[in-house]
Amino acid sequence: MLNFELSPEQKALVDETRRFTREKIIPIAGEADKTHEFPLDVFKEAWELGFVGPNIPEEYGGAGMGEVDHVLLTEELAFGCTGIQTSMTANVLAATPILIAGNDAQKKKYLGLLTSEPVFAAYALTEPAAGSDAAGIQATCRKDGNDWIVNGSKCFITNAAWASWYIVFATVDPSLRHSGIMAFVIDRDAQGVSVGKTEDKLGQRASNTATVNFDDVRVPGDNVLAEEGHGFKLAMQTFDRTRPDIGAGACGLIRRGLEESIAYALERKTFGVPIAEHQMVQALIAEMGIKYEATRLLVHKSAWQIDQGGRNSLVASYSKAFGADSAMQVAIDAVQVFGGNGYMTEYPVEKLMRDAKILQIYEGTSQIQRMVIAKNLFAGVR
Ligand SMILES: Cc1cc2nc3c(=O)[nH]c(=O)nc-3n(C[C@H](O)[C@H](O)[C@H](O)COP(=O)(O)OP(=O)(O)OC[C@H]3O[C@@H](n4cnc5c(N)ncnc54)[C@H](O)[C@@H]3O)c2cc1C
């Protein structure tokens, strides 16, 4: 049986998050964008309310939220600012490999850290020479007694400067590609870990993005998350679980663009009438509504698949690709609806346009999503 109605609990969650976004995020989002400063006080308040890492199971101190509830929450935070939302939800990206592959001790220690105090964790896969081609990472690991020695540099890592621990992918031999990759949990204060430069970005400027270096870092064997040959699969399984959340961020941004555009179109007059009465403006806004609804359905379906425990790569990539591409188009069109004002920083839509672009890049570009989609579709036929 199909049911598109939210439960009373889900409606309450949406209401609570929406209120938080309206009162705490929207008023400071513009300033955080200008200063590149992530609002730690807002993060702490969100953490107190259980909005950070909400899918961590109750036995490790989390809220044990299902994925459908999680994407509802993310959409609301993203409505306020996708930069702040990205940094708030990055703990989920870091926690997911542990949820998938961690043993009980690793879960207790590292998920417990995230639920016992408002701290950050980061997921470090990308390197200067290996982004889309994740199997091409050059960071190395070698066994030394019961420990592992990790060397390498990870770039563009969300919350790298703030994180208390990192999920780090490294290889026993770069020439082995997929089959050489391992995954580790590495503490920020381990000797040899250093955070490099924080990036100056086009959009999502409130979110910290930085390089993190591992220089002969000794990692205890207890911190191995994926053995040789299993790290790449873990990285991809993680994305299957987290891409719907990028789609949810896109939903929030699209809805913001739509609402801002409707309000402006009703207010702004040209040729003696509100621009809302011009059919070409109506068409732009109608298209935003279509994109919002379609993205939301894909996001909810892919999140529902996670909650059912089934395979979701295909729909996760649909939701990520369609959501990101839609958010970009909606943001561009929102600027168009605002005309010259849309280009000015005192109006909210130019920020949406800058923020939307990264949705098409991180956690697999729109091109990489299409590769995943095609692979799944052809596999279904063969
Ligand atoms: C703000 C921000 C935050 C990020 N956060 C994180 C994080 O927390 N953790 C992390 O590990 N990484 C993170 N990343 C990195 C991000 O995931 C990568 O930038 C992304 O995967 C693309 O890799 P790349 O930049 O190396 O681009 P490239 O791989 O060099 O791609 C360049 C272009 O070529 C296209 N392309 C590449 N290969 C193919 C192909 N086979 N077919 C068709 N087109 C192709 C791409 O789609 C893209 O258009 C972040 C990046 C940014 C900018």
The ligand as an SDF file (V2000), in Angstrom:
LIG
                    3D

 53 58  0  0  0  0  0  0  0  0999 V2000
   32.9920   21.9650   -0.7510 C   0  0  0  0  0  0  0  0  0  0  0  0
   33.4700   20.5670   -0.9400 C   0  0  0  0  0  0  0  0  0  0  0  0
   33.3000   19.6420    0.0910 C   0  0  0  0  0  0  0  0  0  0  0  0
   33.7720   18.3370   -0.0560 C   0  0  0  0  0  0  0  0  0  0  0  0
   33.6940   17.4650    1.0050 N   0  0  0  0  0  0  0  0  0  0  0  0
   34.3410   16.2620    0.9120 C   0  0  0  0  0  0  0  0  0  0  0  0
   34.4390   15.3930    2.0570 C   0  0  0  0  0  0  0  0  0  0  0  0
   33.9250   15.6980    3.1530 O   0  0  0  0  0  0  0  0  0  0  0  0
   35.1230   14.2440    1.9230 N   0  0  0  0  0  0  0  0  0  0  0  0
   35.7170   13.8550    0.7500 C   0  0  0  0  0  0  0  0  0  0  0  0
   36.3400   12.8050    0.7020 O   0  0  0  0  0  0  0  0  0  0  0  0
   35.6410   14.6580   -0.3650 N   0  0  0  0  0  0  0  0  0  0  0  0
   34.9640   15.8420   -0.2960 C   0  0  0  0  0  0  0  0  0  0  0  0
   34.9050   16.6640   -1.4010 N   0  0  0  0  0  0  0  0  0  0  0  0
   35.5150   16.2350   -2.6600 C   0  0  0  0  0  0  0  0  0  0  0  0
   34.5040   15.8880   -3.7460 C   0  0  0  0  0  0  0  0  0  0  0  0
   33.8280   14.6970   -3.4280 O   0  0  0  0  0  0  0  0  0  0  0  0
   35.2500   15.8210   -5.0780 C   0  0  0  0  0  0  0  0  0  0  0  0
   35.6390   17.1500   -5.4030 O   0  0  0  0  0  0  0  0  0  0  0  0
   34.4050   15.2310   -6.1800 C   0  0  0  0  0  0  0  0  0  0  0  0
   34.2250   13.8510   -5.9770 O   0  0  0  0  0  0  0  0  0  0  0  0
   35.0140   15.4560   -7.5890 C   0  0  0  0  0  0  0  0  0  0  0  0
   36.3470   15.0750   -7.6200 O   0  0  0  0  0  0  0  0  0  0  0  0
   37.4370   16.0930   -8.2290 P   0  0  0  0  0  0  0  0  0  0  0  0
   37.2560   17.4030   -7.5810 O   0  0  0  0  0  0  0  0  0  0  0  0
   38.7490   15.4430   -8.1480 O   0  0  0  0  0  0  0  0  0  0  0  0
   37.0030   16.2530   -9.7500 O   0  0  0  0  0  0  0  0  0  0  0  0
   37.5090   15.3240  -10.9530 P   0  0  0  0  0  0  0  0  0  0  0  0
   37.3730   13.8940  -10.5620 O   0  0  0  0  0  0  0  0  0  0  0  0
   38.8470   15.8060  -11.3990 O   0  0  0  0  0  0  0  0  0  0  0  0
   36.4370   15.6560  -12.0820 O   0  0  0  0  0  0  0  0  0  0  0  0
   36.5190   16.7940  -12.9340 C   0  0  0  0  0  0  0  0  0  0  0  0
   35.3830   16.7230  -13.9290 C   0  0  0  0  0  0  0  0  0  0  0  0
   35.5060   15.5510  -14.7420 O   0  0  0  0  0  0  0  0  0  0  0  0
   34.3170   14.7840  -14.6600 C   0  0  0  0  0  0  0  0  0  0  0  0
   34.6790   13.3620  -14.7260 N   0  0  0  0  0  0  0  0  0  0  0  0
   35.6320   12.7310  -14.0250 C   0  0  0  0  0  0  0  0  0  0  0  0
   35.6820   11.4290  -14.3550 N   0  0  0  0  0  0  0  0  0  0  0  0
   34.6950   11.2350  -15.2880 C   0  0  0  0  0  0  0  0  0  0  0  0
   34.2250   10.1030  -16.0180 C   0  0  0  0  0  0  0  0  0  0  0  0
   34.7570    8.8830  -15.8610 N   0  0  0  0  0  0  0  0  0  0  0  0
   33.2090   10.2960  -16.8960 N   0  0  0  0  0  0  0  0  0  0  0  0
   32.6540   11.5080  -17.0690 C   0  0  0  0  0  0  0  0  0  0  0  0
   33.0560   12.6300  -16.4000 N   0  0  0  0  0  0  0  0  0  0  0  0
   34.0620   12.4820  -15.5170 C   0  0  0  0  0  0  0  0  0  0  0  0
   33.6860   15.1420  -13.3190 C   0  0  0  0  0  0  0  0  0  0  0  0
   32.2960   14.8770  -13.3140 O   0  0  0  0  0  0  0  0  0  0  0  0
   34.0060   16.6280  -13.2530 C   0  0  0  0  0  0  0  0  0  0  0  0
   33.0640   17.3290  -14.0280 O   0  0  0  0  0  0  0  0  0  0  0  0
   34.3880   17.9530   -1.2890 C   0  0  0  0  0  0  0  0  0  0  0  0
   34.5330   18.8750   -2.3210 C   0  0  0  0  0  0  0  0  0  0  0  0
   34.1010   20.1710   -2.1550 C   0  0  0  0  0  0  0  0  0  0  0  0
   34.3380   21.1420   -3.2750 C   0  0  0  0  0  0  0  0  0  0  0  0
  1  2  1  0
  2  3  1  0
  2 52  2  0
  3  4  2  0
  4  5  1  0
  4 50  1  0
  5  6  2  0
  6  7  1  0
  6 13  1  0
  7  8  2  0
  7  9  1  0
  9 10  1  0
 10 11  2  0
 10 12  1  0
 12 13  2  0
 13 14  1  0
 14 15  1  0
 14 50  1  0
 15 16  1  0
 16 17  1  0
 16 18  1  0
 18 19  1  0
 18 20  1  0
 20 21  1  0
 20 22  1  0
 22 23  1  0
 23 24  1  0
 24 25  2  0
 24 26  1  0
 24 27  1  0
 27 28  1  0
 28 29  2  0
 28 30  1  0
 28 31  1  0
 31 32  1  0
 32 33  1  0
 33 34  1  0
 33 48  1  0
 34 35  1  0
 35 36  1  0
 35 46  1  0
 36 37  1  0
 36 45  1  0
 37 38  2  0
 38 39  1  0
 39 40  1  0
 39 45  2  0
 40 41  1  0
 40 42  2  0
 42 43  1  0
 43 44  2  0
 44 45  1  0
 46 47  1  0
 46 48  1  0
 48 49  1  0
 50 51  2  0
 51 52  1  0
 52 53  1  0
M  END
$$$$
